[in-house]
């Protein structure tokens, strides 16, 4: 198996899960967790802070061991500084089998991407330059500077409109050519001065 495998016996005191013992693990278990020689040992011996830092892991394993219900979940195990995707089921009462994969790299990549997107969005939102996302000719996004430039009070007033509605008719042919070049070459071109029409009908020139 490429996934980690652990066969364990849950230990209860007054019907509360307090520990569990590793009865069998596969080679992938050691590769994915970095833990060695765990068979015959309690998890509290192998990972001393596990119950304190990750109590929900005990609750899920205990529920499976007592009810026989299967479960699948993702969890962060702080003492190992790792994220896991785990499937758990019980072959008999008070025993459970956990099959898992180490998803730390995927989770961290996702978090890094979300942080990067948040930083990018913050830069765009705070920019004093008007920034818009346009698909074909429809406005899909406008930052606060663009909203203000077009004389709107909120993005919803211009989002969904055609870019041509907000530019002077004298500019339309040049804008179409500009968009064509962008789409066909997938390159960057400097934005030239344009005359735009604000929501109140006034015309202003942009730089």
Secondary structure per residue as TSV (DSSP state, phi and psi in degrees):
chain	resnum	aa	ss	phi	psi
A	1	X	-	360.0	136.9
A	2	X	-	-78.2	-26.9
A	3	X	S	-80.1	154.8
A	4	X	E	-74.7	149.3
A	5	X	E	-134.2	133.2
A	6	X	E	-141.4	125.8
A	7	X	E	-106.1	122.6
A	8	X	E	-136.4	159.7
A	9	X	E	-115.5	123.9
A	10	X	E	-78.6	139.6
A	11	X	E	-107.8	126.6
A	12	X	E	-115.1	147.1
A	13	X	E	-133.5	119.1
A	14	X	T	55.1	42.9
A	15	X	T	66.7	11.3
A	16	X	E	-107.6	134.0
A	17	X	E	-71.5	123.5
A	18	X	E	-116.9	-18.2
A	19	X	E	-171.7	171.8
A	20	X	E	-149.9	154.8
A	21	X	E	-109.7	136.1
A	22	X	E	-79.2	119.8
A	23	X	E	-98.6	-31.6
A	24	X	E	-161.3	141.9
A	25	X	E	-140.3	160.6
A	26	X	-	-101.3	177.1
A	27	X	H	-61.8	-36.0
A	28	X	H	-64.2	-27.8
A	29	X	H	-56.3	-48.3
A	30	X	H	-67.2	-39.7
A	31	X	H	-65.6	-38.6
A	32	X	H	-83.6	-25.2
A	33	X	H	-108.8	-23.0
A	34	X	-	80.0	2.8
A	35	X	-	-90.5	136.1
A	36	X	-	-126.2	152.8
A	37	X	S	53.5	48.8
A	38	X	-	-91.3	-19.5
A	39	X	T	-60.7	130.4
A	40	X	T	89.5	-4.1
A	41	X	S	-109.2	152.3
A	42	X	B	-77.5	152.0
A	43	X	H	-64.2	-29.0
A	44	X	H	-66.2	-23.5
A	45	X	H	-83.2	-35.9
A	46	X	H	-78.9	-44.0
A	47	X	S	-129.2	86.9
A	48	X	T	-54.2	-35.6
A	49	X	T	-95.0	9.1
A	50	X	H	-61.9	-42.6
A	51	X	H	-69.7	-35.5
A	52	X	H	-71.6	-41.5
A	53	X	H	-87.6	-26.9
A	54	X	-	-134.0	61.4
A	55	X	H	-63.9	-27.9
A	56	X	H	-64.4	-26.4
A	57	X	H	-63.9	-41.8
A	58	X	H	-65.2	-41.1
A	59	X	H	-62.4	-42.9
A	60	X	H	-69.0	-45.1
A	61	X	H	-63.3	-40.7
A	62	X	H	-66.4	-40.2
A	63	X	H	-61.5	-42.2
A	64	X	H	-66.4	-41.7
A	65	X	H	-65.6	-30.4
A	66	X	H	-91.6	-35.7
A	67	X	H	-101.2	-20.9
A	68	X	-	82.1	0.8
A	69	X	-	-74.0	143.5
A	70	X	-	-88.1	157.5
A	71	X	E	-151.3	151.3
A	72	X	E	-136.8	132.8
A	73	X	E	-158.2	165.8
A	74	X	E	-115.6	142.6
A	75	X	E	-152.0	149.3
A	76	X	E	-102.1	125.3
A	77	X	E	-103.5	101.6
A	78	X	G	-59.3	-44.5
A	79	X	G	-60.4	-27.5
A	80	X	G	-95.5	-11.4
A	81	X	T	55.3	45.1
A	82	X	E	-135.3	150.8
A	83	X	E	-106.0	139.0
A	84	X	E	-131.1	148.3
A	85	X	E	-106.8	121.2
A	86	X	E	-126.4	136.3
A	87	X	E	-113.3	131.9
A	88	X	E	-130.5	140.0
A	89	X	E	-149.9	168.2
A	90	X	-	-121.1	124.8
A	91	X	S	-78.9	-25.8
A	92	X	S	-162.5	164.6
A	93	X	T	-55.8	135.1
A	94	X	T	75.4	2.5
A	95	X	E	-118.7	150.8
A	96	X	E	-147.8	156.4
A	97	X	E	-120.7	129.5
A	98	X	E	-114.6	125.9
A	99	X	E	-114.3	126.7
A	100	X	E	-145.2	165.3
A	101	X	E	-135.2	147.1
A	102	X	E	-86.0	112.9
A	103	X	-	-110.5	21.9
A	104	X	H	-57.0	-46.4
A	105	X	H	-61.5	-42.5
A	106	X	H	-65.5	-44.4
A	107	X	H	-65.2	-43.2
A	108	X	H	-66.6	-35.8
A	109	X	H	-65.0	-40.6
A	110	X	H	-64.2	-43.4
A	111	X	H	-63.8	-42.9
A	112	X	H	-62.7	-40.2
A	113	X	H	-64.8	-43.6
A	114	X	H	-62.8	-40.3
A	115	X	H	-66.8	-39.4
A	116	X	H	-64.9	-42.8
A	117	X	H	-64.7	-38.1
A	118	X	H	-65.8	-40.4
A	119	X	H	-66.2	-42.3
A	120	X	H	-63.5	-44.1
A	121	X	H	-62.9	-39.0
A	122	X	H	-63.5	-42.0
A	123	X	H	-63.1	-42.4
A	124	X	H	-66.2	-43.5
A	125	X	H	-65.5	-33.8
A	126	X	H	-90.7	-7.3
A	127	X	-	-63.4	140.7
A	128	X	S	-82.2	-10.3
A	129	X	S	-86.3	143.4
A	130	X	-	-72.5	126.4
A	131	X	-	-128.0	128.0
A	132	X	E	-134.4	150.0
A	133	X	E	-106.9	123.4
A	134	X	E	-124.2	127.9
A	135	X	E	-111.5	122.0
A	136	X	T	57.9	-106.3
A	137	X	T	-122.9	6.4
A	138	X	E	-92.9	137.7
A	139	X	E	-81.8	119.7
A	140	X	E	-101.3	-25.4
A	141	X	E	-152.4	144.8
A	142	X	E	-143.3	127.7
A	143	X	-	-78.0	168.6
A	144	X	H	-53.1	-37.7
A	145	X	H	-64.0	-38.5
A	146	X	H	-70.1	-38.1
A	147	X	H	-61.2	-46.7
A	148	X	H	-64.5	-41.8
A	149	X	H	-58.1	-37.7
A	150	X	T	-89.0	8.0
A	151	X	T	75.5	22.4
A	152	X	-	-100.0	163.1
A	153	X	S	-102.0	-23.9
A	154	X	S	-146.8	153.9
A	155	X	G	-55.4	-35.0
A	156	X	G	-59.7	-20.0
A	157	X	G	-74.2	-21.3
A	158	X	T	-119.7	-21.7
A	159	X	T	-65.3	133.7
A	160	X	T	96.5	-14.8
A	161	X	S	-80.2	158.1
A	162	X	B	-76.0	139.9
A	163	X	G	-59.4	-27.2
A	164	X	G	-72.8	-22.9
A	165	X	G	-67.4	-26.4
A	166	X	G	-106.1	11.0
A	167	X	B	-125.2	151.3
A	168	X	-	-65.3	139.9
A	169	X	G	-53.7	-30.8
A	170	X	G	-62.9	-19.7
A	171	X	G	-95.5	-11.5
A	172	X	H	-59.4	-44.5
A	173	X	H	-64.3	-39.6
A	174	X	H	-70.3	-36.8
A	175	X	H	-66.3	-40.6
A	176	X	H	-61.4	-41.3
A	177	X	H	-66.3	-40.2
A	178	X	H	-61.7	-45.2
A	179	X	H	-65.4	-38.3
A	180	X	H	-61.7	-43.7
A	181	X	H	-63.7	-39.4
A	182	X	H	-62.4	-46.3
A	183	X	H	-68.2	-43.6
A	184	X	H	-74.4	-34.9
A	185	X	H	-98.2	-17.8
A	186	X	-	52.9	38.9
A	187	X	-	-121.5	-178.6
A	188	X	-	-106.3	140.7
A	189	X	-	-133.3	142.3
A	190	X	-	-63.7	142.2
A	191	X	-	-85.2	125.9
A	192	X	-	-88.1	168.6
A	193	X	-	-63.3	136.3
A	194	X	-	-132.8	154.4
A	195	X	E	-99.6	123.8
A	196	X	E	-114.3	156.7
A	197	X	E	-106.9	118.4
A	198	X	-	-75.0	166.1
A	199	X	T	-60.4	-26.5
A	200	X	T	-86.2	3.9
A	201	X	S	94.3	-9.7
A	202	X	-	-74.9	152.2
A	203	X	E	-108.0	130.3
A	204	X	E	-129.7	153.0
A	205	X	E	-100.6	135.7
A	206	X	-	-100.0	158.8
A	207	X	-	-106.3	360.0
